[in-house]
């Protein structure tokens, strides 16, 4: 009988210890899950921002190529519909960048927001020079005008630096 009582006492103590440990560990598990969800949301926002920035960059380059071809008479003015399509796509990508930027400002951290601001500025700098033409008046699809090439390189570097900061905050 003593062994039956001893076994019951041991089972009761083990049950009490298990419940106590569970109560202590549960907040830790919930906190870890919340942090993981926050990192995933931040990663999704950063990925969306990068994708929108890359699309905006490409549309600016496409607009430059079309403009230069039109300037030398290689494209007819009837190609305005294609230009309008690229412009619409560019502004849609810019709107997405703005949305993701707002979400990044909302959730932080500040160094990620600062780098996203740099990406937006470099994109705007590229947009300003998108209608530049070659100095010699010719057209070479593989080589952008120097000012456009410089702005494109700056945009590429800003996107890459944003990705590096994002990786630090999402992995």
N, C-alpha and C positions, 0 to 999 in steps of 0.2 A: 504494500500500500504506500509505503514511503517512496518507492520508486515511481509510482503513478503520480503522486503529488509532486515529486521532484521534477518529473517530466512536464507536468502542467505548468509549474513555476518557470522552468526554463523556456517553455513555449511562450508563456505570457511575457517574459522579459525580452525574448527575441522579437516578438511582435511589437512590443513597445519601442524597442530600439529601431526596428524597421520603419515604423510610422514616424518616429522622430527624425530619423535620417531623411526620409522622404519629404517631410515638411521643410527640412533645411535645404535640401538639394533642389527642390522644385523651383524656387525663385531664381536660383542660378541657371537652371535649364531655360526658364522663360526669358531671362535677360540675354542669354546666349542666342536664343532664337530671334529675339527682337533685333539684336545687333546684326545677325546674319541677314535678316530681312532688309534692314537699312542699307547694308553693303550691296545687296542685290539690286535694290531700287536705285542706288547711286550708280552702280555699274550700268544699269539699263539707261539711265539718263545720260551718262557720259557716252555710251555707245551711240545713242540717238543723236547727240550733239556732234560727235565726230562724223557720223554718216551725213548729217545735214551740211556740215562745213565742207566736206569733200565734194558733195554734189554742187554746192554753191560755187566752189572753186572751179569745178569742171565746166559749169555753165558760163562762168565768166570767160574762160579760155575759149569755149565754143563761140561765144559772142564776139570775141576778138578776131577769131579766124574768119567768121562770116563777114565782119566789118571790113577786114583787110581785103578779102576777096572782092567785096562789093566796090571798094575804093579803086581797085585796079581794073574793074570792069569784067571780072571773071564770073560774077554772079549778077543775074538780072534783079531788078528791083522787085520783081514778082516774088522773090524769096522772103518777103517781109513776114509771111505767115510763119516760116520756120524761125525767124528771129524773134517774133512775138512769143512763140512756144518756148524758146530758150529763156527769154526774159521772164515769162510766167513761171517757169520751173525754177529760175534763180530766186525770184521773190517768194515762192513757196518754200524753198530750202531756207531762205533767210527767216521766214516766219517760224519754221520749225526750230531753227537755231535760237530764236528769241524765246520760244516756249521752253525749250530745254534749259536755256540760260536762267530763266525765271525760276524753274524748279531747282536748279543748282544753287541759286542764291538762297532759296528757301531752306534747303537742307545743308548747305555748306559742304565742306570746310572752306575757309576764306582763301587759302592758297589755290584751291581748285577753281573757285569763282574768279580769282584774279587772272588765272591762266585762260579761262574761258573768255574773259573780257579781252585779252590779247588776241585770241583767235578771231573774235568778232571784229576787232579793229583791223587786223591784217586782211580779213575778207573785204572790209569796206575799202581799204587801200587798193586792193586789187580791182574792186568794182570801179573805182574812180579812174583807173588807167585802162579799163577794158577796151576802149575805143582808140587806143594808140596804134599807129601804123609804123611800118618799117621805115627807117631813116632814108634808105635808098629808093623808096617808093615801090619796091618789088614785093614779091610774096613768096615765102618759104614756109610751108605748113609745119615743118619739123622744128623751125626756130622762131620763137616768139620775139617781138621787139624787145630790146634790152630793158626798158622800164617795166614791161609786163612780166618778163622773165624774172626780174628782181622781186617784184611784188608777189609773183607766184611762189618763188623760193621762200620768201618771208612767211607766206600763208602756210606752206608745207611745214616749215620749221615750227610755227606756232601750234599747228595741229599735233605734230609729233611731241612737242613739249607738254601739251595738254594731256595727251595719252599717257605720258610717263608719270605725270602728277596723278592722273586718274588711277593708274595701276597701283600707285602707292596707297590710295585711299579705298580701293575696292578689293584688294586681295589680301 
